[in-house]
Amino acid sequence: MKTHLKKNNLLRTIFFYVIVCGYTIQLFTLVGIIIQFNFDFAAIRYYFFRGQDYLEVFYGGNKYIKMFFNHILSPLAISSIITLRKWGIREIFIVILYCLNGIAIGGRIELYETFVILTIQKFFNLRKIIFNKNYIAVILFFLILVTTIHINRLVNHLQISSFDALKMVLGEIYAYHSIQFGIISESLDAPMQYGPITGLLTPLYVILGKTSPEGELYVFLDEVEFSWGDRSFNAFGTSIMFFFPLFQWISVPIFFISFWLLCCYVTFFAKKNSRLALSKFLIYSLFFSGFKPYIFSFSWWLCIPLIYVYTFEFTNMRKKNDRIKVERY
């Protein structure tokens, strides 16, 4: 047991340094771009997501480095935060770097993801009726920060008042969480997908130097827009789109049945400690799959074994502590 515990501690330490090194390198690379754009994060966001050659320049044209930053680094960080039991220096460092890199590209999704994860963490701890004030303060901090960043971006980009920007932010939140199902009809023209195994095929396509089905889906969605009010939005789509156009409209129930089977597995077959973390992850992934293809992506599949690795240590530690208590008694 001690041998397994040491191996797991070593693996978690390796993951920590991989996350820190990866995000630090990326952050320092982005500093030059931030200065170049004079801290105009709206322009940086446009450059990052719409620039024709930016991704190739940013990753040096190396497809493996690009895949590491796009598909591996984020699951490592997300799994670490999902399995968080208590705040330590490592956990705080990971969250800060994860959020800073999101802000550096003019985005806010990383802040929003952290807010949602921390909220789910708190609601799973139902044994404590009185919420810890410090924990609530952290959650509110991420909510206020993500809102403020977006309001500031709208004010600078559209030259409107802060109050009008706030109303637009609330409207966008509603749009991205409700209108996505309305654009499913557009998905019937999407490139052929491969259902639940779509993400698992991504590394194979990268090795062969081809565009993966997952990548084709994102390229397709980048060209689809929908209107809400007097504005147009880029249609991120939903995870249901992994099943279009192969299964047509029956893709909707197929997606939810697939997700239900996963929930059954977590409930009846996963170990207790992993079950708790996986349940949090499934709620988190279902929430964000409402407006982007997340469930069944490569990053999503990678999170599942990572969660098992992160929770393995806690199971062994608890057994060890229980044995010590019995011996003392």
N, C-alpha and C positions, 0 to 999 in steps of 0.2 A: 504493500500500500504506500509506504514511504517513497519507494522508487517511482511509482506512478505519479505521486504528488510532485516529486522533484521534476519529473519530465514535463508535467503540465505547467508548473511554474516557469520552467525554462521556455516552453512554447509560448506562453502568454507574454513573457518578457521579450521574446523575439518579435512577436506581433506588435508589441508596444513600440519598439524601436523602428520597425518597418513603417508603421503609421506616422510616427514623428518625423523620420527622415524623409519619407515621401511627401508629406504635406509641407515640410519646411522648405524642401527643394522647390516645390511648386509655388509656394508663397514668395520666395525670393525671386523666382523667375517672373512672377506677376508684378512685383514692385516696379520694375522698369516700365511695364505697360501702364501702370497706374500713373506714374510720373509723366509719361509720354502724353496721356490723355488729360493731364492736369486735374486728376481726381474726379473726372466726370464719369460716374459709374454707369449712367445710362448709355453713354457712348461705348464704354468698355463692354457692357453686356451685349450691345449690338455687334461689336467687333468679335467678341468671343463666340457668339452663337451664329452669326451670319457671315463672318469673314471667310472668304473663299479658301485661303491658304493658311489660315491662322493655326488650325489644329496640327497641320503638318509641320509648321515652323516651330510651334510650341513644344512638340514632342520629338523634334529633330528628324522627322520623317520615319522614325522607327516604329513599326506597327506593334511590336511587343511592349515597348515602353508606353505607347499610347493606350494599349489594352490594360496595362497595369494601373495607370492613373484613372482610366475610365471605368473599369469593371472590377478591380480587385481592392484598391485602396479604400473606396467607400464602404464595401461590405465589411472590411476589417473594422472600420470605425463604428459603423452602425451596430454590428454585433457586440462590440465592446460596450457601447452605451446601453443597448437593450438588456445586457446581462449585468448591468451595474447594480451592486448591492449596497454599496456605501461610497461616499465621495472620498477620493484620495488624490494625491498630487498627479498620478498618472491619468486618472479619469478626467480631471479638470483640464489637464494639458491637452488630451485628445479632443475634448469638446471645443476648447478654444481654437485649436488649429483647424478643426473641421469647419467651424463657423467662419473663421477668418478667411479661409480659402474660398468659401462661398461668397462672402462679401467682396473679396478682391476681384471677382469676375462680374461684379454688378448684380449678383443674384441674391435671393433671400430664402431659397428652398431649404438650405441647410439649417438655417435658423428655425424655420417652420417645422422641419423634421425633428429637431431637438426639442422644441416646445411640445410637439405631439407625443414624443417618446416619454418625456418627463411627466406629462399629464397621465399617460397610460400607466406608468410606473406607480404613480401616487394612487390611482383608483384601484389598482390591484392589491394595494396594502390596506384592505378594508378593516383590518383588526384595529387600526388606529383611527378612531373617530375624529379626534382633533388633529387637523393637519399641521405639520411643522411649518412655522412661519418662514423660516429661512428657505425651505424647499419651495413654498408658494412664491416667495420673492424671486427665486431663480426662474421659475416658470413664467411669471409676469414679466421679468426682465427680457427674456427671449421674445415674448409676444410683443412687447412695446418696441423692442429694437427692430424686429422684422417689419413692423408697421411704419416706424419712423423712417427707416431706410427707403421704403417704397414711396412714402409720401414725399420725401426729399427728392427722389428721382422724378416723380411726376411734376413737382413744382418747378424744377429746373428745366425739364424737358418740354412741358406744355405751357409754362409761364402762367400758372394759375395759383389761386390762394391755397393755403394749407387746408382750410375747411373743405374747399371743393375737392382737393386731392384726397382727403379722408373719405369723402362720400364715394369717390371713384374706387378707392381701395376696398371699401365694404361691398361695392357692386361687383368688383372683380372676384372677391372671395366667393360670393354667391354664384357668379358665372362659372368659375372653374370647378365648383363642387356640385353643380346641378345640371349644367347645360351640355356636359360632355356626352351624355347618352343620346342627346339630340343629334350628334354628328356621326352616330354609328352607321347611318345610311351611306356616308361617304366611304366607309371602310370596305364596302362591297367592291370598290375599285382598287383596293390595296393589293400589293404583291402577295403571292401565295405564302402562307405561313405554315408552321409545323406544330401548332398546338402547344401542349405543356413542355415538349422537349425543345422548343425554339431556342431558349437561352443556352441549353446544354450544347447546342451545335456551334455556338459562337467561337470558342477556341479553335475548333477544327477549321472553320472558314478563315480565321486569322492566320493560322499556320499555312494554309493553302494560298494565302494572299488574295482572297476573295471577300466580297461584301457579304456579311452574314444576313440571314433572314431578319434577325433583330435589327441590324443596321439599316436594311432596306425599309423596314417599318418606320424607323425614325426619320429617314429621308422623305418618305411619303407624307408623314404627318407634318413635317416642316413646311410643306407646300399647301396644307389645308388650313383654312381660316374660317372662323365663324363670327357672327356679329351679335353683340349684346348692347342694347341701347344705341348709342351713336358711335361705338368703338368696335374695332375688329381685333380679334384675339387669335393667336396661334393655337391650333387645336392639338393639344398633346394627346388626346384620345384616352382610352382606358385599356386595361389588361385584356378586356374582352376581345380587343382587336387582334390578339395573337391567334384567335380562332377564325378570323375572317380572311378571305372570303370562302374558305374551304367548307365551312358548315352553314354559311349564310345566316339567316336570323336565328336558327337553332343554336348558334354560338353562345347566345346569352345564357340559356339554361345550362349548357355544357360547361361554361366557365364556372358558374356557381356550384354545380354538382362537383366539379373537380376540387374547388376550394372546400366544399363540405367534407369530401373524403379526406383531405388533409387535416381538417379539424378533428375528424374521427380518429385519425392516426395519433394525433397529439394527445387526445383524450384517453385513448385506451392502450396505446402501445409505448409511448415515450416514457422515460423515467420521470419521476416526480419533479426533480430539480430542473431538468431540461424542459419538461412540460410547461412549467411556469413561464420560462423565458420564451419558448416557442409560441405560447398563447399570446404573449405581449407582441411578439413579432408578427403574428398572423393578423392581429387587429391593426397594427401599424401599417402593414403592407396592404390590407384591404382598403384602409382609409385613403392611402396615397394612390392606389390603383384606380380610384375614381376619376382621376384626371391625368394619369400617365401610365404607359405600359410598364408596370413594375413586377407584378406577380408573373412568374414563368420567365423572367429575364435572367440572364446569366448572373447578374449581381444578386438577384433574389435567391437563386438556387445556391449560390456560394454561401450566403448568410446562414443557411440551415446547418451544414456541418460545422461552421465556425461557432455557432451557438452551442452545439454539443461540446466542442473543445473548451469554450469559455466556462461552461457550467460544470464540467467534469471535476474541476478542482474543488468547487464548493461541496459537492457530494462527498468526496473523500475527506475533506476537512470536517464536515459535520459528523461523519462516522467516527473519525478519530477523537473528536471532542466528546462524543457520547460515551466512547469506551473509557476515556480518562475520568469522566464523571462517575461511571459505574465503579471503577477501581477505587476512587476516592471514597465513595459511599461504603 
